Amino acid sequence: MAVSSQMVPLGTHAPDFALPDLTGRTVRRDDFADAPGLLVAFLCNHCPYVRHVEGGLGTLLARYPSLAVVGVCANDADAYPDDRPERLAEQARRAAWTFPYLVDADQTVARSYQAACTPDFFLYDSRRRLAYRGAMDESTPGSGKPVTGELLDAAIVHVLSGEPVPEPHRPSMGCSVKWRS
């Protein structure tokens, strides 16, 4: 069942995180302290909404090498084996993602960010204040609309220019985060 992002209030400070990437190396929010912006993207491998945009996301983010980006998978990988680290690594290769893909096994980071769906995008400015939350574009599986990345792209341009991202922001839509019981 598709759900929408929670539209966390703009200006909210980026919660801290320290999560393992797919090789087991710990990645921290503060590893990116010098970056002019930080995108935290809640993703997974099994969701058709993520699969629909994954290639376009890789292409879009490759245009912004100064932007710090992390992908986070918080899904219950026991219940959803396609979201186990080895399958996430396959996805990252398939989608040409070069950013760290992190595993939030205990789901505390997803809860602190108020992630609701996959994909769910949280873009922070240089002070790590939430500047954009919402959709990558207007495309969803079966909508017939092309994956353009236009909404996230425009938000990134504003953040990297030190400008606020004009509202309204379109909520992201996707599969619900698969919470552990």
Rosetta silent file (secondary structure, phi, psi, omega in degrees, C-alpha in Angstrom):
SEQUENCE: MAVSSQMVPLGTHAPDFALPDLTGRTVRRDDFADAPGLLVAFLCNHCPYVRHVEGGLGTLLARYPSLAVVGVCANDADAYPDDRPERLAEQARRAAWTFPYLVDADQTVARSYQAACTPDFFLYDSRRRLAYRGAMDESTPGSGKPVTGELLDAAIVHVLSGEPVPEPHRPSMGCSVKWRS
SCORE:     score description
SCORE:     0.000 S_00000001
   1 L     0.000  132.590 -179.524    0.000    0.000    0.000 S_00000001
   2 E   -78.199  139.318  174.967    1.332    3.417   -0.967 S_00000001
   3 E  -130.392  162.473  178.990    1.813    6.037    1.712 S_00000001
   4 E  -105.941  157.298  177.223    3.021    9.648    1.599 S_00000001
   5 L   -64.503  160.945 -173.519    5.866   11.286    3.457 S_00000001
   6 L   -85.647   -6.378  178.010    5.062   13.050    6.719 S_00000001
   7 L    55.853   59.008  176.566    6.227   16.512    5.634 S_00000001
   8 L   -52.701  142.802 -178.094    8.443   17.199    8.635 S_00000001
   9 L   -58.593  135.313  175.025    8.566   20.955    9.420 S_00000001
  10 L   -60.324  147.619 -178.349   11.126   22.931    7.433 S_00000001
  11 L    90.728  -11.719  177.745   14.015   24.148    9.567 S_00000001
  12 L   -61.388  136.609 -179.798   14.108   20.931   11.610 S_00000001
  13 E   -73.595  141.586  179.052   17.695   19.987   12.426 S_00000001
  14 L   -64.039  120.093  176.091   19.083   16.824   10.802 S_00000001
  15 L   -60.978  149.282  177.933   19.099   14.064   13.423 S_00000001
  16 L   -68.934  154.203  171.398   22.450   12.499   14.118 S_00000001
  17 L  -151.423  153.192  171.668   23.249    9.063   12.732 S_00000001
  18 E  -147.118  101.136 -173.648   26.042    6.515   12.794 S_00000001
  19 E  -129.945  152.131  176.127   25.170    3.548   10.595 S_00000001
  20 E   -76.623  142.975  171.305   27.095    0.822    8.792 S_00000001
  21 E   -85.809 -171.274 -174.409   27.378    0.986    5.038 S_00000001
  22 L   -72.249   -9.932  175.535   27.182   -2.154    2.920 S_00000001
  23 L  -101.565   -2.778 -179.597   30.828   -3.000    3.665 S_00000001
  24 L    96.424   -4.849  178.682   30.390   -2.565    7.441 S_00000001
  25 L   -74.974  133.764  179.726   32.154    0.818    7.660 S_00000001
  26 E   -78.417  130.823  178.202   30.372    3.245    9.984 S_00000001
  27 E  -117.192  132.229 -177.781   29.197    6.455    8.341 S_00000001
  28 E  -115.999  151.673  175.831   28.183    9.419   10.488 S_00000001
  29 H   -53.967  -43.355 -175.319   26.185   12.526    9.738 S_00000001
  30 H   -73.453   -5.484  171.499   29.112   14.639   10.843 S_00000001
  31 H   -63.634  -18.437 -175.665   31.397   12.983    8.279 S_00000001
  32 H  -110.989   22.778 -173.442   29.766   15.458    5.885 S_00000001
  33 L   -57.019  -30.326 -176.917   30.084   18.575    8.070 S_00000001
  34 L   -89.531   -4.884 -177.997   31.872   20.563    5.358 S_00000001
  35 L   -74.820  146.605 -178.572   29.389   19.778    2.566 S_00000001
  36 L   -74.901   -8.390  178.012   27.096   22.609    1.422 S_00000001
  37 L  -166.105  158.146  179.571   24.078   20.310    1.673 S_00000001
  38 E  -135.729  124.786  174.631   23.101   16.830    2.813 S_00000001
  39 E  -106.659  122.091  173.852   20.501   14.582    1.214 S_00000001
  40 E  -109.806  114.340 -175.517   19.260   11.687    3.332 S_00000001
  41 E  -113.868  120.208  176.148   17.227    9.360    1.118 S_00000001
  42 E   -87.303  118.511 -170.879   15.261    6.475    2.610 S_00000001
  43 L  -134.097  172.376  171.143   15.391    3.743    0.004 S_00000001
  44 L  -162.676  174.316 -177.125   15.108    0.000   -0.396 S_00000001
  45 L   -93.742  -31.759 -171.136   15.469   -2.634   -3.072 S_00000001
  46 L   -84.425  -18.109 -172.021   12.068   -4.318   -3.132 S_00000001
  47 L   -75.769  127.074  178.486    9.787   -1.272   -3.508 S_00000001
  48 H   -64.715  -25.067  177.767    8.454   -0.618   -7.028 S_00000001
  49 H   -69.461  -40.466  177.212    8.406    3.134   -6.313 S_00000001
  50 H   -69.373  -46.137  179.869   12.138    3.139   -5.584 S_00000001
  51 H   -58.659  -33.516  179.994   12.891    0.876   -8.529 S_00000001
  52 H   -62.726  -35.904 -174.891   10.923    3.253  -10.731 S_00000001
  53 H  -107.292   -5.510 -168.711   13.220    6.202   -9.909 S_00000001
  54 H   -58.478  -43.770  179.105   16.527    4.536   -8.991 S_00000001
  55 H   -65.439  -43.012  177.764   18.312    5.075  -12.319 S_00000001
  56 H   -64.278  -34.386  177.653   17.117    8.662  -12.573 S_00000001
  57 H   -64.838  -44.679  178.206   18.220    9.297   -9.002 S_00000001
  58 H   -59.717  -43.892  179.390   21.741    8.096   -9.791 S_00000001
  59 H   -64.159  -45.156 -179.842   21.897   10.311  -12.887 S_00000001
  60 H   -60.413  -51.322 -174.613   20.541   13.337  -11.028 S_00000001
  61 H   -68.116  -26.187  177.788   22.903   13.074   -8.066 S_00000001
  62 H   -62.805  -21.566  179.943   25.958   12.578  -10.296 S_00000001
  63 L   -78.863   -8.167 -175.286   25.479   16.197  -11.408 S_00000001
  64 L  -127.191   71.616 -176.665   26.085   17.487   -7.854 S_00000001
  65 L   -65.080  -20.450  179.894   29.433   16.191   -6.582 S_00000001
  66 L   -82.369  -16.156  179.126   29.567   18.760   -3.760 S_00000001
  67 L   -77.050  127.677  173.867   26.255   17.545   -2.291 S_00000001
  68 E   -79.635  135.041 -177.851   26.668   14.952    0.458 S_00000001
  69 E  -137.032  137.182  168.168   24.252   12.057   -0.028 S_00000001
  70 E  -133.486  141.235  169.724   23.435    8.945    1.944 S_00000001
  71 E  -100.216  143.678 -179.919   20.852    6.303    1.207 S_00000001
  72 E  -130.896  126.993  171.838   19.313    4.545    4.195 S_00000001
  73 E  -108.344  118.137 -178.782   17.433    1.256    4.166 S_00000001
  74 L  -110.775    2.966 -176.209   15.458    0.800    7.376 S_00000001
  75 L   -66.300  152.017  174.391   13.182   -2.022    6.265 S_00000001
  76 L   -67.792   99.537 -175.984   12.871   -5.254    8.240 S_00000001
  77 L   -72.740  -16.731  174.265   15.219   -7.369    6.117 S_00000001
  78 L   -70.083  -41.406  179.103   14.102  -10.565    7.845 S_00000001
  79 L   -81.245  -25.048 -178.091   10.577  -10.056    6.524 S_00000001
  80 L  -127.475   79.972 -173.089   11.790   -8.510    3.241 S_00000001
  81 H   -61.397  -20.279  175.408   14.917  -10.444    2.168 S_00000001
  82 H   -66.788  -12.106  179.103   15.320   -8.326   -0.992 S_00000001
  83 H  -101.904   15.914  173.027   16.365   -5.552    1.405 S_00000001
  84 L   -73.269  155.260 -174.791   19.296   -7.481    2.888 S_00000001
  85 H   -52.394  -39.721 -178.561   22.694   -5.817    2.431 S_00000001
  86 H   -65.979  -32.205  177.837   23.847   -8.072   -0.409 S_00000001
  87 H   -77.695  -32.480  175.128   20.706   -7.236   -2.403 S_00000001
  88 H   -64.837  -37.535  178.020   21.098   -3.529   -1.604 S_00000001
  89 H   -63.521  -40.120  176.110   24.635   -3.735   -3.024 S_00000001
  90 H   -61.270  -42.181  179.441   23.218   -5.220   -6.236 S_00000001
  91 H   -62.667  -45.844 -179.185   20.734   -2.350   -6.395 S_00000001
  92 H   -59.810  -40.664  176.957   23.441    0.281   -5.893 S_00000001
  93 H   -65.905  -46.583 -178.560   25.455   -1.218   -8.757 S_00000001
  94 H   -59.082  -41.048 -175.244   22.385   -1.499  -11.005 S_00000001
  95 H   -89.956   -1.770 -178.744   21.365    2.124  -10.325 S_00000001
  96 L    59.846   39.803  176.164   24.930    3.514  -10.520 S_00000001
  97 L   -81.787  130.180  179.184   24.682    4.951   -7.022 S_00000001
  98 L  -108.388   -4.027 -179.731   28.011    6.215   -5.742 S_00000001
  99 L   -83.492  158.341  176.576   26.787    7.471   -2.365 S_00000001
 100 L   -63.532  134.586  178.030   27.037    5.421    0.845 S_00000001
 101 E  -110.473  114.393 -169.919   24.060    3.092    1.257 S_00000001
 102 E  -105.736  153.372 -179.462   23.464    2.571    4.960 S_00000001
 103 E  -112.541  119.137  179.077   21.593   -0.082    6.925 S_00000001
 104 L  -104.059   70.633 -172.083   19.350    1.066    9.777 S_00000001
 105 L   -61.363  -35.975 -179.161   18.681   -2.402   11.197 S_00000001
 106 L   -92.459   -0.193  172.547   17.164   -1.189   14.468 S_00000001
 107 L    65.875   13.435 -179.507   15.186    1.522   12.635 S_00000001
 108 H   -69.929  -35.063 -179.971   16.079    4.271   15.122 S_00000001
 109 H   -69.424  -44.078  177.969   17.391    6.603   12.426 S_00000001
 110 H   -58.818  -41.115  178.468   14.270    6.211   10.279 S_00000001
 111 H   -65.878  -40.801 -178.240   12.138    7.002   13.308 S_00000001
 112 H   -67.545  -30.209  177.164   14.238   10.059   14.206 S_00000001
 113 H   -85.503  -10.351 -175.873   13.882   11.407   10.649 S_00000001
 114 L    62.947   37.416  175.555   10.171   10.518   10.617 S_00000001
 115 L   -65.591  139.275 -178.292   10.618    8.542    7.416 S_00000001
 116 L  -121.366  -28.978 -172.651    7.325    7.064    6.285 S_00000001
 117 E  -144.312  172.544  172.774    7.895    5.634    2.833 S_00000001
 118 E  -125.200  123.437   -0.150   10.426    4.602    0.238 S_00000001
 119 L   -81.496  152.006  175.112   11.587    6.723   -1.394 S_00000001
 120 E  -138.890  118.308 -172.628   11.498    9.520    1.170 S_00000001
 121 E  -108.092  132.681  177.806   13.886   12.444    0.598 S_00000001
 122 E  -127.848  112.025 -177.295   15.187   14.861    3.249 S_00000001
 123 E  -109.493  123.992 -176.564   17.434   17.667    1.959 S_00000001
 124 E  -112.519  147.936  178.247   19.335   19.780    4.490 S_00000001
 125 L   -81.278 -171.542 -176.355   21.200   23.034    4.006 S_00000001
 126 L   -66.009  -21.677  176.960   24.757   23.798    5.085 S_00000001
 127 L   -93.837    4.911  179.753   23.594   24.318    8.698 S_00000001
 128 L    65.365   38.032  172.481   21.779   20.958    8.549 S_00000001
 129 E  -102.099  138.145 -177.161   18.342   22.533    8.698 S_00000001
 130 E   -62.961  121.393 -178.724   15.630   20.834    6.662 S_00000001
 131 E  -109.389  -26.109 -179.643   15.185   22.758    3.411 S_00000001
 132 E  -153.019  138.722  170.646   13.179   20.257    1.356 S_00000001
 133 E  -144.241  133.166 -179.287   11.248   17.088    2.025 S_00000001
 134 E   149.921 -153.248 -170.434    9.180   15.359   -0.531 S_00000001
 135 L   -80.973  156.180  173.979    9.073   13.826   -3.963 S_00000001
 136 L   -74.962  -39.096  177.638   11.783   13.471   -6.571 S_00000001
 137 L  -166.135 -165.708 -177.951    9.272   14.394   -9.283 S_00000001
 138 L   -91.971    1.069 -176.412    5.653   13.739  -10.238 S_00000001
 139 L   -82.660  138.630  171.144    6.294   10.281  -11.694 S_00000001
 140 L  -136.608  160.923  179.256    5.058    7.105  -10.017 S_00000001
 141 L   -55.998  130.656  177.300    4.906    3.556  -11.364 S_00000001
 142 L    80.859   -0.767 -177.567    2.140    3.306  -13.945 S_00000001
 143 L   -77.738  -19.910 -175.935    1.460    7.069  -14.027 S_00000001
 144 L    80.178   -3.375  177.915    2.793    7.473  -17.543 S_00000001
 145 L   -88.898  137.493 -178.674    4.782   10.499  -16.377 S_00000001
 146 L   -72.074  152.253  173.769    8.525   10.354  -17.098 S_00000001
 147 L   -78.076  112.260 -178.265   11.110   10.253  -14.330 S_00000001
 148 L  -114.675  -26.671 -175.282   12.668   13.710  -14.528 S_00000001
 149 L    72.269   10.903 -169.405   13.858   14.382  -10.977 S_00000001
 150 H   -60.363  -36.669 -178.172   12.732   17.979  -11.487 S_00000001
 151 H   -70.892  -47.154  178.521   11.423   18.660   -7.960 S_00000001
 152 H   -67.727  -38.999  178.709   14.484   17.294   -6.152 S_00000001
 153 H   -58.906  -48.450  179.798   16.789   18.836   -8.758 S_00000001
 154 H   -62.515  -39.341  179.051   15.310   22.312   -8.220 S_00000001
 155 H   -63.811  -41.919  179.370   15.557   21.880   -4.444 S_00000001
 156 H   -62.574  -43.649  179.039   19.225   20.897   -4.694 S_00000001
 157 H   -58.384  -45.144  178.965   19.989   23.950   -6.843 S_00000001
 158 H   -62.077  -47.795 -177.911   18.372   26.220   -4.245 S_00000001
 159 H   -62.489  -45.090 -179.049   20.203   24.586   -1.322 S_00000001
 160 H   -68.644  -19.010  175.857   23.590   24.682   -3.044 S_00000001
 161 L   -91.635    0.058 -179.505   22.955   28.366   -3.841 S_00000001
 162 L    75.402   21.516 -177.319   22.167   29.080   -0.172 S_00000001
 163 L  -108.632  152.764  173.476   18.539   29.891   -0.971 S_00000001
 164 L   -68.903  152.498  177.767   15.323   28.591    0.601 S_00000001
 165 L   -89.799  117.508 -178.262   13.363   26.061   -1.436 S_00000001
 166 L   -58.243  143.054  175.494   10.008   27.633   -2.409 S_00000001
 167 L   -96.153  164.350    6.040    6.917   25.887   -1.145 S_00000001
 168 L   -80.803  156.269  173.877    4.696   24.014   -1.569 S_00000001
 169 L  -102.014  135.193  179.593    6.684   20.794   -1.546 S_00000001
 170 L   -81.162  125.354  178.498    5.025   17.739   -3.053 S_00000001
 171 L   -60.170  145.873  171.757    5.013   14.801   -0.601 S_00000001
 172 L   -72.320  154.634  176.991    6.912   11.724   -1.621 S_00000001
 173 E  -135.329  139.524  178.354    4.846    8.608   -2.202 S_00000001
 174 E  -178.223 -165.150  177.268    5.928    5.007   -1.988 S_00000001
 175 E   -70.219  145.873  177.328    5.834    1.776   -0.059 S_00000001
 176 E   -65.893  149.516  171.320    5.583    2.178    3.684 S_00000001
 177 L   -59.960  135.071 -177.386    8.727    1.621    5.726 S_00000001
 178 L   -89.665   91.228 -176.842    8.566   -2.015    6.812 S_00000001
 179 L   -73.571  145.413  173.426    8.755   -1.628   10.583 S_00000001
 180 L   -71.935  147.967  179.006    9.776   -4.496   12.830 S_00000001
 181 L   -84.153    0.000    0.000    6.996   -5.727   15.093 S_00000001
